[in-house]
Amino acid sequence: MAVVYKKSIALTDAPLTYCPGCTHGIIHKLVAENLVELGVYDKAIGVGPVGCSALCDFFFACDMYIAGHGRAPAVATGIKRTHPDKFVFTYQGDGDLASIGTAEIVHAAHRGEKISTIFVNNAIYGMTGGQMAPTTLVGQKATTAPYGRSEEHCGKPIRIAEMIATIEGAKFVERVSVNNPANVRKAKKAIRRAFELQLEGKGFGLVEVLSTCPTNWGYSAVNALKWLEENLIPYYPLGNYKDY
Amino acid sequence: MAKKLMKGNEAIAQAAINAGATHFFGYPITPQSELIEFMAREMPKVGACFLQAESEVAASYMVYGAAGAGARVITSTSSPGLALKQEGLTYMVSAELPAVIVNISRGGPGLGNILPQQGDYFMCTRGGGNGDYYHPCFAPASVQECADLIVEAFDIADEYRMPVLVLGDGMIGQMMEPVEIPEYKKYVPNKPWAADGNHIARGVHNRINAMDLAADVLEAKNNKIQAKLKEISEKYVKYESIDVEDADLVLVAYGTPSRACKNVLKKAKEEGLKVGLIRPISLYPFPKVAFDKINPKCKAILAVEQSCGQMIEDVRLSVLGKYPVEFFGRTGGNPIIPEQVFEKVKNILGGTK
């Protein structure tokens, strides 16, 4: 029988720990497929965050690290400076990268570290149970913003892709979404481009992926995709912000 | 190698390079700046990597990343910087990563000042980050000892897959003495546990992780850490002991204050007083065994520290009420003056005989 689809060899057989309807699984798949298709799986080293994907060292089949909260770009720096010939990526959420880890991501980009960052933005803290993130939309409810995020009280959500694109050392920055098949294909392409850039030794690459959190948003899987499309994409425009 | 006149900070840096350190990540802070500057200048000459981090927090995680990838890695800082590095340190203990951390301590609390002080004893010997752990901590009292302990610290770190801390006060970092640095040795890592991207050849992917969600798994890790510490406590106790067997009073001091105490011993001898000295070199493990040799009729132990009294707790735990334990300390960067300590000694012993 002809094989029409099979799971990437860059993923282990460990069952994913993500909630039903969460798009982390899709993003894992896109990362894994790109590693294999670019022929870098056999020299890849990944760094996971603190948050929902803090167990991704069990899911990616290459050598893996889990960093302290927000510190993945610093850990990746230590790895890449030890093995410049290896392929190093970080996989981080928005609480991790856009809040506690802003210094580490800005300076990894600033140094032009030859690493690739997958930044999963679902506008909320997922693992700790739905607290407000720097990326939470104005008016969006969270357990630490029970009346909805107020601009007056905590400002407007931070746009990471736009900010990182202003840094000289960042050579590829794109925001994508995985809310429909067309966008999933675009997301895969963007991740591929960021990875290629590392292989070419050009500098730092970041792909921001808009993702869902049905559990903490309080929507069904399908409605969460709809909410992403109607609310996240207008505030976080998709597209390329930098391509060296 | 011939003796050379060097600052403690420089001797530490040269000794680390000669011990085969492949990586240094750090952040500028006084009074350890000569160390990071020396590394920036000298490491590239032997093909090693020097990188200035954006913060001490980031530096400690660069160490985590490099150590996990199999590097021989060192970082240095001073007191407030070590407070920031504690996050990375507890992760390294949990993830079982070898590294050397140097603290050239200064005045505190807070930003304090840049003068020598020993107020970081608790932070350096008690497992300064979150969770249940200790790590080895060595305290040199001369520039030569700085160099020797750095070399050994790397080997102990590798042997036990654990960070090892070397604690020097600002005085030792800044002062110059003749020193002989061990010859340069290229480091050849043998770390099959490292996550270095060789998962295909290895046939299994290595994971460097400081989290264990299951209660039994985390308990097993804690037990493993404790077992390593127990072995270290038996194997790497270091101290210097002078005239304690017939002493009427024993001084206890580490680092540069121990040198002032040696002057006190001279004065005491001149005036016919029997005063001994214990100088802990390993602060963790604390040399409890040194206290077993003290004259049973000794009248008092006097802990001398450039702090408000921190090591004194380990002294009390070592003598377990067998002798009264007194304290002499200065803070703010004020040095330990032998005459002042001697006055205290005479007060305790009831005046000069």
Interface residues (C-beta under 8 A of the other chain):
Chain A: T12 D42 K43 A44 I45 V47 A54 L55 D57 F58 F60 A61 C62 D63 M64 Y65 I66 A67 G68 R71 A74 V75 A76 T77 G78 I79 R81 T82 H83 K86 F87 A103 E104 V106 H107 H110
Chain B: T22 H23 F25 C49 L51 A53 E54 S55 V57 A58 A59 Y61 M62 V63 Y64 G65 A66 A67 G68 A69 G70 A71 V73 E87 G88 Y91 A195 D196 G197 N198 H199 I200 H205 N206 R207 I208 N209 A210 M211 L213
